[in-house]
Amino acid sequence: MSDPLPIPDTRVLAVASHVVSGYVGNKIAVFVLQSLGCDVAALNTVQFSNHTGYKQWKGTKVSAQEIRDLYDGLKQSYLDDFDMLLSGYIPGAEAVNAVGDIGRELRAKSKDTPGKFFWVLDPVMGDNGRLYVAEDVVPAYRSLIHHADLILPNQFEAELLSESKIVDMDSLTKAIQLMHDKYKVPHIVITSVNLESPDHPASHLSVIGSSMTSTGKARLFKIVFPSIDCYFSGTGDMFAALMVIRMREAVHHANEQLRFTPSWLSDDSISAIELPLARAAEKVIASMHEVLYKTSQGMRKVVDRTTDDMAPEERADDKKVHLVNSKAAELQLVRNLDCLRSPSKLFPAKAM
């Protein structure tokens, strides 16, 4: 008999990019969410042949008005009964505002039933000191994130939102508290942190999370795990999709009262490492580490299979080599469902 699904019936509206080939955005989110038992409605913000890391692609972006029209189409057919919203890459400030209106409307529908609706927001803006989006997207997100329940910025995006420079663990924890204070966002997880500390050697990465107390104080935890020395695409999208499932699972396994608490915020007596957010992040990191390891082990096979059909001059062309390596860096999800459903090794959360 198969393992029971980890969460109760759950309808998710996933707003993110879409590619015909490969795994980023909603191409990852829909697969991950459905594989773990969610009913997903995918509202795609772009329709590209492949992700932009290839440095060449075809396709179009969806306008803010098209986003509104698609959601209106769901509403008029009574298809807007969502338990959770996952928002990822959104092209442009006007489109960010359109998704914000959708999130606020879904929140308003459940205002009389605390805990009924939960919004996971991945503020996709850039990484490693570089913006992927127009500059006006940054203030659009700053005006939006206080409506979300859980935000998932990377280190660079956390700097943009907190308007503070992150150079070490101390400045990172201050940035988290700043975001709790300024935006009143209940849950924060900062992904892909690469800041050395006594328990964080250079060969490792960490995820830092917090669920605030009733007075807005951060409850901080850290998960440290070995890094894999390869480039991968779509890791942030996979993290966000898994977080939707594992957060809902952790809340439902905590206690019944928490399910009906606004933003699923635990009582102040719950320590950082006992938080549903920490429990969820442990499972997310475990699944991701296994998928990334297995993807890295299969990269050479993808490269060899692709280059076998290439002429010698093509193999010497830097542009074509980049395209082949980008193809090899696509996450190998379909053959590794067991890693998503039942990861074998957890990396434990530690209090900070």
N, C-alpha and C positions, 0 to 999 in steps of 0.2 A: 504494500500500500504506500502511495506517495505521501510525503510530508504534508501536513496541513498548511494552508496559506497563512502567512504571518500576520495578516491584518483582516478586519471585517470588510464587508462590501464597501468599496471606496471609489467614488467618481472624482477624477482629477482632470482639470483643464490645464494642459501643458502649452505654454506660449513660448516658442523658441524657433530657431532656424531649422531648415530642412535641406538635406542634400540627397541627390539621387543615388550616389555611391559613397560608401564610407559611413563612419559613425561619429557624428557630432550633433549637438542640439537635440531636436525632437527625434532624430533618427535613433539616438541612444535612448532618450527619455521614454519614448513609447515602448520600445522593446523591453527595457528594464522594468518599467511599471507594470506592463501587461504580464511579464514573466513571473512577477511576484503577486499577481492577483488584483491589480487595479483596472478599472474601466476608464480608459483614457480618451479624451477628446483633444486632438492635436490642432492647435491654431498656429500655422507656420508663418513666421515673419519674413523669411526669405525662401526662395526656391532656387537652389544652386545645383550645378552638376556635381560639384565636389567642394570640400571646404577650402577656404582662401589660403591656407598654409601651403597649398600646392603652387601658389603664385600665378595660377591661371585657372579660370573657371568661366562658365557661362550661367546665365540665369538672371533673375530679377528679385528686387526687394518689394515687400508688401507695404503699401502706404498706410498711414494712420487711419484714413477713412475706410480702407479695406478691412483693417482690423476691427473697427467699429461695426462695419456692415456684417462681417462674419459672425461676430458675437450677437448682433441683433437677430440674425437668422436663427441662431440657437435659441434665443429667447422666445421668438414667435412660435416655435414648435415645441416649447416646454422642455428644452434640452439643456437648461442652464442650472440644473440641480446638482451643483458640484460641492463636494466635501472639502476639496483642497485645490489650491492654485499653485502651479509651478511656473514661474516666469524666468526666462533666460535671455538670450540675445535678442535685443530689440533695436531695429535700425533707425536711429534718429530721435530727437527730443519729442517731437509731436507724437511719434509712435509710443514712446515711453509714457507720455501723458494719457494716451488712449488705453494702454494696458492698466495704468493706474486707475482710470475711471471704471474699468471692468472689475478690478480688485475691490474697489470701494463699494461698488454695487453689490457684489457677492457678499461682502461683509455686512452691508445693510440688511440684506435678506435674512441673515441669521442673527440679527441683533438681539432677538428675544430668546435665543438659545445659545448661551455661552459655550464655547468649545466646538460648536458645530462646523465652523469654517476655519481653515488654517492656510496661511499664505507663506510659501517658501519662495524667497526672491533672491536670485543670483544676479547681482548688479554688474553684468558683463560690460566692462569699459576698457580694460587693458591688462597688461602684465609686464613685469620687469621694467618698469619705468616708462612704458610707452602706451599711449592711448590707441585703442582699436576703433574708436568712435569719434564723432565730431565733439568739439569742446562743450557745446551746449547740452550734451547728454548728461554731463556731470551734475550741473545744478538741477536738472530734471529728476535725477535719481535722489539727490539730497532732499528734494521736496516731496518725494514719494515714499521713502523707506519707512517712515514712521507709521505707515498703514500696514506694513508687513509684520508677520509674527516671527519669522526667522530669516536672517540675511546671511549670505555665503560669499563675502568678498574674499579675494586673494589679498596678499600683503599690499600690493600697489593700490588696489581698489579701496582697501581699508584706509590708506593714507588719504586718498581723494575724499572719502566720505567724512573722515574725522578731521580733515584739514590739519593733520599733524604728521611729522616725519617719523617713520619707524626705522630705527637703527639697531635696536637690541630688544630683548624680552621686556625690559622695563618700559620702554616707549610703546611697545605693542600693547601691553596690558593697559597702559594709560589711554591708548587709542580706543580700546574696547569700552572702557568706562566713559570716555567722551561720547561714544555713539549711544550707549545706554542713556546718558544724561541728556544729550541733545535731541535724539530722535525717539526716545522711549521705546526703542525696539526691544522686545522681550528676550529674544534668543539671537546669538551671534556665533558664527563659526568662521574663523579665518583659516583658509586653506593654503597649502603649499608654503608654509613658513620655513625659511632657510636662515635661521639666526642661531649661531652657536651658543651653547650654554653648557654647564657641567654635565647635564644629562642629555645633551643634544650634540653629539659629535658631528664633524663635517660630513660624514658619510650618511647622515640621516636627515629626514625632513620631519616636520611636526604640523599638527593641526591644533589650534588653540580655540577653545569654545567657552561660552558663558551663557547662563540663564540668570537674569537679574532677580534680585529679591524684591519683596513688596515695597522696599524703600529705594529701589533702583540701583542697588549695589551689585557689582559683578560677582558671580560665582565662577571662578576660572578653573579650567582643567586643560591639560595638555596630553596629547597622544603623540609619542615619538615612534617612528618606524623607519626601517632602512630605505634609502632611496635606490632607485634602479637607474643606472647610468645610460638612459636612452631617451630620445624625444618621443613623446606620444601626443596624439591629438585627441580632443574630446574628454580629457580627464575631469575637467570642471563640470561638464554636463552629466557625466556618469555619477560624480559625487552628489550633485543636486538631486538627481532622480532617486538614487538610493536613499538619500536623506529623507525624502518624502515618505518612503515606505517605513524605514527604520524608526523614524520619529513617531509615526502613528502607532507602530507596533509597540514601542517602548512605553508610550502613554497608556495604551490599552492593557499592558501587563503591569502597570504601576498600581493604580487603584481606580475604582469606578468614579470617584469624585473628581479626579483630575481630568477626566474626559469632558466634564461639564464646567471646567474652569477656563476663564478667558485666556486665550493664547497658550493654554496648557502649561501655565506657570506653576511649578511645584511650590509647596509650602516652604517657608524660610528654614524650617528644620532639616530640609534635605541638603546634604552636603554636595559639593561640586561633582565628585566622582559617582554619586548616586543619582544624579539628574538623569531623566530620560534622554536629554540631549547628549550626555556623555555616553550612555549605553548605546544610543543610536550611532554615534560617531565611531565607536569601537567596531561595530559590525560593518559600517560603511568602509572604513579603512581596511579591514580584513579582506572584504570582497575585492576592493580595488587593487590591493597589493597582489593578490593571487592572479587577477586578470592581467595586470600589467606584467607580471613575471612571465606568464604563459605567452603573452603577446611578444615580449622580448625574445623568448626562446624560439618563436616562429618567424622572426623577422628575416633571417638569412634565407629561409626557404622561399619566402615571398620574393625577395630580391633575385634569387637564382632563377626562380620560375619566370620572372618577368624579363630578365636580361638574356635568358636563353634564346628568346625570339628577336633580340636586337642585333643590328649590324655592329661591327667593331667601332665604327665612327660614332654611332649613337652612344655606346658605352663610355666613350671618351668625352662626351658632351656634358658639361657641368649641369646644364638645365635639365637634361633628361635624367641624369643621376639623381638630382633633387626630386624629380617626379617619382622615380622608383622608390627612393627612401621614404617619401611621404606616403606612398601606398603601403609600404611595409609597416609604417607607424600607426596605421588604423587599428583600433582596438579589436581584438578577436573575442567578440562577445558570444556569438551564436553557439560555438562549440564549447563554451565554458559556463554554461548555465549553472552548473553545480557551485561555481565560485560565487555567483550572485545569491543563490538560495541558501547555501550552507557553507560559508567559509570555514576553513578548518583551524585557523590560528588567529586569535584575537591579540591586538596590541593594547594593553590596559591603559585606561586613563589615569592620570596622576593629578592631584590637586596642586594648584599654584599658590 
